Amino acid sequence: MKTIKILGTGCPKCKQTIALVKNVVEKNNIEAEVVKVEDIQQIIAYNILSTPAIVVDEVVKIKGKLPSESEILNAIL
């Protein structure tokens, strides 16, 4: 099972990203745990300066923008 982390402090784009990721995971029957990371120290540990960011199995895939569903799916697969 994949672990997908959404890094962000709670801004509107971060909240939209969480909803999009959950939707893509559900729609495509992907076995994944979606985790929200809001702690700034944990976010900095990934060398992220602009959020939202998506980390799949500890690899940063998308950062600093609201991704499309197809971008999320490509990052997960």
N, C-alpha and C positions, 0 to 999 in steps of 0.2 A: 504494500500500500504506500502511495506517495504521501509526502507531507508538503503541504502548500502553505507558506506563510505570507500574510499580507502585512507589510510594514507601513505604518502610518500612525499619526497622532490623533486621528479622529476627524480630519477635515472632510468636507463633503465628497471630494474625489476619492478619498480613502474608503469612505462608506459605500460609494458606488462600486468601487473595485471589489470589495468584499461580496456585494450582491452579485456582481457579474461572474466572479470566480465560482461562487456556489451554484449559480445557474448553469454555467458551462459544465461543471463537474456532474451535476444532477442530470442534465440533458443528454450527456454522452456516457452515462453509466460508468464514470471513472471512480475507481476505488481510491479515495484520497481523504486525508484529514485536513481541513482548512482551519488555520490558526491565525488569529489576529494578534499582532505584536505592536503594542503602543508605547512600550518603554523606550525612551530616547537612547539610553545607553546600549540596549540590544540592537536598535536600528543602526546606531553609529558603528557597532561591531561589524556590520555587513558593509561598511564603507559607503553608506547611503547618505547623500546630502539633500536629495529632494524626493519627497514621497508623492504618491504611493509607490510601493515597490512590491514585486512578487518574487518570492524565493521558492524554488521547487527542489526538494531534497538537498537543501543547503547550498544551492547554486542560484545566484541572482539572475533572473531571466528578463525582468522588465523593471524599469525604474523611472520615476519622475514624470509619469503621464498616466492618463486614464486610458487603458488599453481597450481595444475592440474585442469582441468575443472570439474572433478568429486568431488574434494575437495571443489571447489567453490559452486557447486550445493548442496552438503551436508550441507555446512555452511549456505546457503540461506534458504533452506527448513526446 
